[in-house]
Amino acid sequence: MLFNILLFILLGCAVSWFVTDLLLRLKFGQTTSNAQQHHHTHSGVVPRIGGAGIIGGFAVIYFVCFFMYDASDNYSVAHFAVFGGAAGAFFLGLIDDFFTIRAKFKLLIQVVLAVSAHFCGLSIERLGVPFSDITLHFGVFSLFATTIWFVAVMNLINLIDGLDGLAGGIGCMLMVLLAYLALSKGAFIPGVLALGMIGAIVGFLFHNFPPAKVYMGDSGAYSIGYVIAALSLLNAEKGAVIAALVGPALALALPIADVSYAIVRRAVQGLPLFRADRGHIHHLLMRLGLNRTKTVLLLYAISLVALVAGLLAFAHEGRYLPILLGAVLFVLLLVLRGQKISLTALQGYLSDSLDSRVDIRNAISLKNWFVLEAERADTGSHLWTDFHFILKKMGFCRAEIFLDGLHRSFILPEAPEPDSQDIFCLEQNIRGVSDGRLVLYAEKDNCSSRRFHLLADIALEAWLEASAHWLETNDAPLTFEAVAKPIRNYSAQKVRNLYRPTY
C-alpha cells in the first residue's frame, strides 16, 4: 500500500516537474504582457504557465487510474467528470492568463462546469450535521448548492495565489486530507486522484517556491480548485458525508478568512470586489518585516493547524474538534488584544472608508479612462500630461516620476513644499518594461493617511496599465520620448491629430 502511494505521488511529481521545466526552457509564456505585475510580491517577468505542469501530472495519474479501475463502476461518469472538469477549468484559466477575459464570462463558464459536474453525479444531495444524527437533504436546491461549492472553491484558490508557493502549498495540504479521507473509506479512485494531484503540485512547487521561477496562473488555480471540490463530493458518495465538506472547509479556513475579509474591505471602500490589492494576510506579514520564505512558511503552519482541524472533524466522530477550535479562538483573541484594536478605532476606520467611497469610485473611473487614452495618445509626453489631469482629480498636489533616467514633475499652484509637515508623501517603484519611481504628494487636510495610500496605489496602477496598453498598441515601451506607431486608417489618424491635451 505504501509503495503504491509513493508511486502515484512520485509519478505525478516527475511529470509535473518535467513539463514545467520544459516550458521554462522553451521560454513559453515569457512575454511582455507579464511585465506589469503591480500587486504581486515578485519583481521581474515570471511566466504564468505552471498550471500546464499541474494538469499534466494529474492527467497521467488519471489515465493510469482509468485503466486500473472497473469500467462497470456505478460512479464511472463521476470519475470522468473529475478530469473533464479539471481540464475545462485549466483551459479557462489558460485563456485568461494570456488574454483578458471579462469576469462575468469567467463566472459563466465556471457555472457551466459546476452544473455539468452536478449532472455527472458530483452533487451535494445531502449533508450530515456534525455531532448529531441529523442529515439535511437538499432536494431541488442540490444544483444550487453544488454550483456554489464548485465556484467558491475554484475562486478561493485563485484569490490566495499572490505569494510564491502559497496557493500550491495550501492546495497540496488539502489534497493530503482528501487522500486520507478517501483511502480510509476504501474509495480507491478518489484516493489515487488525490495522490496524483499531490505529486503534481509538489513538482510545480520545485519551480514556484520563493523565489518563484513560474506562477501557476489562473489555469493552475482553477484546476486545483475544481479537483478539490470534485474529490470532496466523490468522497461523499463513498460514505464520508460529514467529512466530505466540513473537513475541506476547515482546512480552507485561512483562504476563506482572507478572501472574506478582502471582499468586505473592498465593499466598504467602494472598490471592485475582485480587484487585486495589497491587503491580503501575506502582504500584511511582509510589511511587518518577514521575507517571502518566512511568510509562506508561517502561513503553511497556520494551514497545517486548519488541516488538523479538518482531520479531527472526521476522526473519532469529531470529539476533539471543539478543543482545537477553542484553542484557535483563544489565540485569535490574544492576537487581537496585542494589536490594540479598539471599538473607537474600528468605528473610525469604517467612517473614513464609507466617506471615501465616492473618491475611490471616481479614481477607478479615472484610471480606466487614462488606460484607454494610451491608445489615442501620439506621444509619451502627451500621455504624461493626461496623467496630470487624473492626479489633480484624485486630489494629489504634487507628483514626480523618474523613468529611464528622465525626470518629470507635476505641481499645483500653492502646493506645500515636499518637506512640509502638512503633506503626505509616498514613493512607489514602477516595475515592468520600463523601471522607475513615482512619488506622490497630497495635503493632509484633504484626506486621511489610509485614503491617500489607497489613491496612490490606484494612481500607480493606472500608469502601469497604461504603459502595458501603450506597449501592446505601439510595440514599444512607454517613455517620455516615445512616439506612437503611425496609423494607416485616415479616420483614426485624424482623431489622433485632433487629440492634444490642453490642461
C-alpha angles and dihedrals in degrees: 000000000000090000092054092048092052091044094056092045094048093045093052090045094050094049093046093048092047096048093047093046091048093052090048092051090050088049089232112174094012095127131142089253087078093057100089105068100150100165098037119103091222122084124215133029113318117177117232098217101109090107089071091062092046095050090042093056091044092048093055092051091046094054091045087052091045092062092044103054128072112266089213091066109132090227098050093114089054089049091053089049092057093064096030092054092044090053091049091050089048094053091046090054093042092056090047091050092059102026126033112249121194114251093237092055092048090050090050092053091047090052090050090052091048094048090048090051090051093055090046090060101266095119141130102242098155140000128204116226109235117250093014142073092241118121121194116214113204097197111171090005092063093096092051093048092047093050093050091049095052097042093045096050094045092052094042091060091045095049095053092050094103102106130056110268096357104109092037093050094048091046090051092051090051091051089054089057092047092048091051093048092049099044093044088058094044093250098149102181099047089045094052093045090051090049090050092052090049089056093044092052093046090052089052093047090061085070098032106048111106120323090036122213091186140018124220090228124197089303093063096039095050094046093049091047092049093050091049091052093044097047090047089059093041088057089052090058088058094055107271092115098154098038093043092076107010094052097052091040090057091045088053091053094116098052091039092054093042095049094042091053091047093052093048091045093051093044092053092047095047095246124140106273094236098040112129115241143160097255099096120117093256091054090051092050092049091051087055088062105269117134123228095267096049091044095053092045091052091050089048088056092051091048090049090057089050089049090054088051088054091052092048089053086063105032125073089006090287095293093142096042096088090054092053094045090050090052091049091050090050091052091049091052090051091050093049091048091050090052089055092226108177132187090244092054091048092050090050091051093050093045093050092045093052092045091052096049093097092048092049094048089048091050091051090052091049090050092052091048092050093051090054090049089062086075094055101038113106097202139023090240092057091050089052088054088054087052088059088060097054092042090055092047091049091055103255116143098191138022136177127190128191113195128167092340094311128110130211130175140196121203129174118218113271092012114158118256116269092250094050119126089224095066137077117224130191129175116202130184120238107220122188141064090336113035123205146115135277118201118192131190132192133173114254091225090064102051146003123258092253092050091047093053092048093050090046089054091052091048092053090046089053092054093046094048091046089050090053091048091049090051091049093048100041104026090232135088120264114256132152090257094045118124122204120248113263116261118223094198107094097212093050091047091050091053090050092049091052091048110093123146110233103182 
